[in-house]
């Protein structure tokens, strides 16, 4: 079983003063009438010239430490500094990628890369030397991405594209929710946001991918349809976001249904813990910090999902998709088949 890499990111040695000011605002005791003023105060704290937005964390790769200066106005850097991520950002997903990339031959596509957390993670995994191609359409965020890549010494290996990805080549507009949550920005046809290029993966002249990560706020199905030839040819692993939409279930099910037509099977990534002779599982959004403090080498697992059973899982999850021809590779990498674990567990008495 391959070893997990050491901690790739060290929590900031310098937390931006603007973030410290926002955290102070969050600690205020508010009455209902004060909440609107609180929102204004936090926005002021994020942008005031009286408090620097510059912070610094350390990135570890190939035995070297790289100090990375970052802009705290991009909320997605919370993957580095938020207490809820002290044992790793999206731990079940990050660990799954770290298990599957060593020894893999092919490129890593990071669609919706933001500042590049997953691109930098992939570059730091021992035994993986493939090229990395992040796509980020938001101009403000793309500036963070290129800055981080340069500071991490990855300019020759990581090739960022200032573009979104979709079913066809064209243009869309960036729609942002607010000044903080850049990770929730979407590409839409009609908006007052900045116009950005959109590229179809099948039209990009890139090496075959071994792994594709997609974080595109609802554009998963168009992105996959625009990569049909690549998926059929290269059969890469995929990780993509999935949101429940009970009023329009087709929005939830279409990405999975499309992948099924290409011979893929879908799973929910989990972490597997042993507690008092029993198995416990955590998935996306669960607080696994205390469990990981006790069992830092917890196993990665996969729980099978279908387009129908997806509605029995949490509202927001990451879905891992693997082509049927590559499933044995996954189990051989030490990933646990949760369905087998559940059905093989002996009944307990009393």
NUFIBA-220027 format. One record per residue (C-alpha): residue number from 1; z, x, y. Coordinates in steps of 0.25 Angstrom, whole numbers, plus 5000, padded with zeros to 4 digits. Layout:
N
SITE    nr     pz     px     py
SITE   NUM      Z      X      Y
...
This chain:
350
SITE    nr     pz     px     py
SITE     1   5000   5000   5000
SITE     2   4996   5006   5014
SITE     3   5007   5009   5023
SITE     4   5009   5002   5036
SITE     5   5006   5010   5048
SITE     6   5018   5014   5057
SITE     7   5021   5006   5069
SITE     8   5008   5007   5077
SITE     9   5014   5002   5091
SITE    10   5027   5006   5097
SITE    11   5034   4996   5106
SITE    12   5032   4999   5121
SITE    13   5040   5011   5126
SITE    14   5036   5005   5140
SITE    15   5036   4990   5141
SITE    16   5029   4985   5154
SITE    17   5038   4981   5165
SITE    18   5030   4968   5167
SITE    19   5033   4965   5152
SITE    20   5048   4968   5154
SITE    21   5048   4958   5166
SITE    22   5041   4947   5158
SITE    23   5051   4949   5147
SITE    24   5062   4947   5157
SITE    25   5055   4935   5162
SITE    26   5056   4930   5148
SITE    27   5071   4932   5147
SITE    28   5073   4922   5159
SITE    29   5080   4909   5156
SITE    30   5071   4898   5161
SITE    31   5072   4883   5164
SITE    32   5060   4875   5161
SITE    33   5056   4875   5176
SITE    34   5056   4890   5177
SITE    35   5046   4892   5166
SITE    36   5034   4892   5175
SITE    37   5041   4902   5184
SITE    38   5044   4910   5172
SITE    39   5029   4911   5168
SITE    40   5025   4915   5182
SITE    41   5036   4926   5182
SITE    42   5031   4931   5169
SITE    43   5017   4932   5174
SITE    44   5022   4939   5187
SITE    45   5030   4949   5178
SITE    46   5017   4952   5170
SITE    47   5009   4955   5182
SITE    48   5018   4960   5193
SITE    49   5016   4974   5199
SITE    50   5031   4976   5199
SITE    51   5031   4978   5184
SITE    52   5022   4987   5176
SITE    53   5014   4981   5165
SITE    54   5012   4994   5158
SITE    55   5019   4997   5145
SITE    56   5017   5007   5134
SITE    57   5018   5007   5119
SITE    58   5015   5017   5108
SITE    59   5003   5016   5098
SITE    60   5004   5025   5085
SITE    61   4992   5029   5078
SITE    62   4989   5041   5068
SITE    63   5002   5047   5071
SITE    64   5000   5047   5086
SITE    65   5007   5039   5097
SITE    66   4999   5033   5108
SITE    67   5006   5028   5121
SITE    68   4999   5015   5125
SITE    69   5001   5009   5139
SITE    70   4998   4994   5139
SITE    71   4997   4983   5149
SITE    72   5009   4973   5147
SITE    73   5001   4962   5154
SITE    74   4994   4960   5141
SITE    75   5004   4952   5133
SITE    76   4997   4956   5120
SITE    77   5004   4969   5121
SITE    78   5016   4961   5116
SITE    79   5012   4966   5102
SITE    80   5018   4979   5106
SITE    81   5031   4975   5114
SITE    82   5036   4961   5110
SITE    83   5048   4961   5101
SITE    84   5042   4951   5091
SITE    85   5032   4962   5088
SITE    86   5042   4974   5086
SITE    87   5038   4975   5071
SITE    88   5023   4974   5074
SITE    89   5013   4964   5081
SITE    90   5009   4953   5071
SITE    91   5015   4961   5060
SITE    92   5009   4953   5048
SITE    93   4995   4956   5054
SITE    94   4997   4970   5059
SITE    95   5002   4974   5045
SITE    96   4991   4967   5038
SITE    97   4981   4975   5046
SITE    98   4989   4988   5043
SITE    99   4988   4986   5028
SITE   100   4973   4983   5028
SITE   101   4967   4993   5037
SITE   102   4971   5006   5030
SITE   103   4959   5012   5023
SITE   104   4950   5000   5028
SITE   105   4936   5004   5032
SITE   106   4930   4996   5044
SITE   107   4933   4992   5058
SITE   108   4944   4984   5064
SITE   109   4940   4973   5073
SITE   110   4951   4968   5083
SITE   111   4946   4955   5089
SITE   112   4954   4951   5101
SITE   113   4961   4964   5101
SITE   114   4969   4962   5114
SITE   115   4975   4976   5117
SITE   116   4972   4981   5103
SITE   117   4985   4980   5095
SITE   118   4977   4978   5082
SITE   119   4966   4988   5085
SITE   120   4977   4999   5088
SITE   121   4984   4994   5075
SITE   122   4972   4996   5067
SITE   123   4969   5010   5073
SITE   124   4983   5014   5069
SITE   125   4983   5010   5054
SITE   126   4983   5022   5045
SITE   127   4971   5023   5036
SITE   128   4962   5014   5045
SITE   129   4951   5021   5053
SITE   130   4941   5010   5056
SITE   131   4936   5007   5070
SITE   132   4943   4996   5078
SITE   133   4935   4986   5087
SITE   134   4944   4978   5096
SITE   135   4938   4966   5104
SITE   136   4945   4961   5116
SITE   137   4938   4952   5126
SITE   138   4949   4951   5137
SITE   139   4946   4961   5148
SITE   140   4960   4963   5152
SITE   141   4965   4965   5137
SITE   142   4953   4974   5134
SITE   143   4958   4984   5144
SITE   144   4971   4984   5137
SITE   145   4964   4986   5124
SITE   146   4955   4998   5128
SITE   147   4967   5004   5135
SITE   148   4975   5004   5122
SITE   149   4964   5009   5114
SITE   150   4962   5021   5123
SITE   151   4977   5024   5124
SITE   152   4978   5023   5108
SITE   153   4967   5034   5107
SITE   154   4958   5024   5100
SITE   155   4946   5024   5109
SITE   156   4937   5030   5098
SITE   157   4941   5020   5087
SITE   158   4944   5007   5094
SITE   159   4932   5001   5101
SITE   160   4936   4989   5109
SITE   161   4926   4978   5113
SITE   162   4929   4970   5126
SITE   163   4924   4957   5119
SITE   164   4928   4945   5112
SITE   165   4923   4941   5098
SITE   166   4916   4928   5094
SITE   167   4906   4921   5086
SITE   168   4894   4925   5095
SITE   169   4892   4935   5106
SITE   170   4894   4930   5120
SITE   171   4905   4928   5131
SITE   172   4918   4921   5132
SITE   173   4929   4920   5142
SITE   174   4943   4925   5140
SITE   175   4954   4915   5142
SITE   176   4968   4920   5143
SITE   177   4981   4912   5142
SITE   178   4989   4919   5152
SITE   179   4991   4933   5158
SITE   180   5000   4938   5146
SITE   181   4994   4933   5133
SITE   182   4981   4941   5132
SITE   183   4981   4939   5117
SITE   184   4979   4924   5119
SITE   185   4966   4925   5127
SITE   186   4954   4918   5121
SITE   187   4939   4918   5123
SITE   188   4933   4905   5127
SITE   189   4920   4900   5132
SITE   190   4925   4894   5145
SITE   191   4936   4900   5153
SITE   192   4939   4907   5167
SITE   193   4942   4920   5159
SITE   194   4934   4932   5159
SITE   195   4921   4932   5152
SITE   196   4920   4942   5140
SITE   197   4910   4945   5129
SITE   198   4911   4940   5115
SITE   199   4905   4947   5103
SITE   200   4901   4943   5089
SITE   201   4907   4952   5079
SITE   202   4894   4951   5070
SITE   203   4886   4956   5082
SITE   204   4895   4968   5085
SITE   205   4890   4982   5080
SITE   206   4904   4986   5074
SITE   207   4908   4992   5060
SITE   208   4912   4982   5050
SITE   209   4927   4978   5051
SITE   210   4937   4979   5041
SITE   211   4947   4971   5049
SITE   212   4945   4961   5060
SITE   213   4957   4956   5068
SITE   214   4954   4943   5077
SITE   215   4963   4938   5088
SITE   216   4954   4929   5096
SITE   217   4962   4916   5100
SITE   218   4954   4906   5092
SITE   219   4941   4913   5091
SITE   220   4943   4918   5077
SITE   221   4932   4909   5071
SITE   222   4921   4913   5080
SITE   223   4924   4927   5079
SITE   224   4924   4926   5064
SITE   225   4911   4919   5064
SITE   226   4905   4930   5073
SITE   227   4909   4940   5063
SITE   228   4903   4933   5050
SITE   229   4894   4944   5047
SITE   230   4905   4955   5048
SITE   231   4915   4947   5040
SITE   232   4904   4945   5029
SITE   233   4900   4959   5029
SITE   234   4913   4967   5031
SITE   235   4924   4957   5026
SITE   236   4934   4962   5035
SITE   237   4949   4958   5035
SITE   238   4952   4948   5047
SITE   239   4965   4945   5055
SITE   240   4963   4933   5065
SITE   241   4972   4923   5072
SITE   242   4973   4909   5068
SITE   243   4979   4897   5076
SITE   244   4982   4884   5070
SITE   245   4974   4872   5077
SITE   246   4978   4860   5070
SITE   247   4970   4851   5080
SITE   248   4957   4859   5077
SITE   249   4960   4865   5063
SITE   250   4946   4871   5063
SITE   251   4950   4881   5073
SITE   252   4960   4886   5064
SITE   253   4952   4886   5051
SITE   254   4938   4890   5055
SITE   255   4941   4905   5055
SITE   256   4947   4905   5041
SITE   257   4936   4895   5036
SITE   258   4925   4904   5041
SITE   259   4932   4917   5034
SITE   260   4933   4909   5021
SITE   261   4917   4907   5021
SITE   262   4916   4922   5022
SITE   263   4926   4925   5010
SITE   264   4938   4927   5018
SITE   265   4953   4923   5014
SITE   266   4963   4921   5025
SITE   267   4978   4924   5025
SITE   268   4990   4924   5034
SITE   269   4996   4938   5036
SITE   270   5011   4939   5033
SITE   271   5022   4949   5031
SITE   272   5030   4949   5018
SITE   273   5045   4951   5018
SITE   274   5055   4952   5007
SITE   275   5068   4945   5010
SITE   276   5079   4944   4999
SITE   277   5069   4944   4988
SITE   278   5060   4933   4995
SITE   279   5047   4935   5003
SITE   280   5046   4931   5017
SITE   281   5033   4931   5026
SITE   282   5030   4932   5040
SITE   283   5017   4929   5047
SITE   284   5011   4929   5061
SITE   285   5021   4926   5072
SITE   286   5034   4927   5063
SITE   287   5045   4937   5068
SITE   288   5045   4947   5057
SITE   289   5052   4958   5065
SITE   290   5066   4957   5057
SITE   291   5059   4956   5044
SITE   292   5050   4968   5047
SITE   293   5063   4976   5052
SITE   294   5068   4974   5037
SITE   295   5054   4976   5030
SITE   296   5045   4984   5039
SITE   297   5035   4986   5027
SITE   298   5034   4971   5024
SITE   299   5021   4967   5017
SITE   300   5009   4961   5023
SITE   301   5005   4948   5016
SITE   302   4994   4937   5017
SITE   303   4996   4922   5015
SITE   304   4983   4915   5012
SITE   305   4978   4904   5022
SITE   306   4966   4895   5021
SITE   307   4960   4887   5033
SITE   308   4969   4875   5028
SITE   309   4982   4882   5025
SITE   310   4981   4889   5039
SITE   311   4987   4877   5045
SITE   312   5000   4880   5036
SITE   313   5002   4893   5043
SITE   314   5008   4896   5057
SITE   315   5000   4892   5069
SITE   316   4996   4906   5073
SITE   317   4993   4917   5062
SITE   318   4984   4928   5060
SITE   319   4975   4926   5048
SITE   320   4970   4938   5039
SITE   321   4957   4935   5032
SITE   322   4952   4944   5021
SITE   323   4939   4943   5013
SITE   324   4941   4939   4998
SITE   325   4934   4952   4994
SITE   326   4945   4961   5001
SITE   327   4957   4953   4997
SITE   328   4961   4964   4987
SITE   329   4961   4974   4998
SITE   330   4971   4966   5005
SITE   331   4981   4965   4993
SITE   332   4979   4979   4990
SITE   333   4983   4983   5004
SITE   334   4997   4978   5001
SITE   335   4995   4964   5007
SITE   336   5003   4953   5000
SITE   337   4997   4941   4995
SITE   338   5007   4931   5000
SITE   339   5002   4919   4991
SITE   340   5004   4928   4979
SITE   341   5018   4932   4984
SITE   342   5022   4917   4986
SITE   343   5017   4913   4973
SITE   344   5023   4924   4965
SITE   345   5037   4923   4971
SITE   346   5046   4918   4960
SITE   347   5054   4906   4963
SITE   348   5068   4908   4968
SITE   349   5080   4901   4962
SITE   350   5091   4894   4970
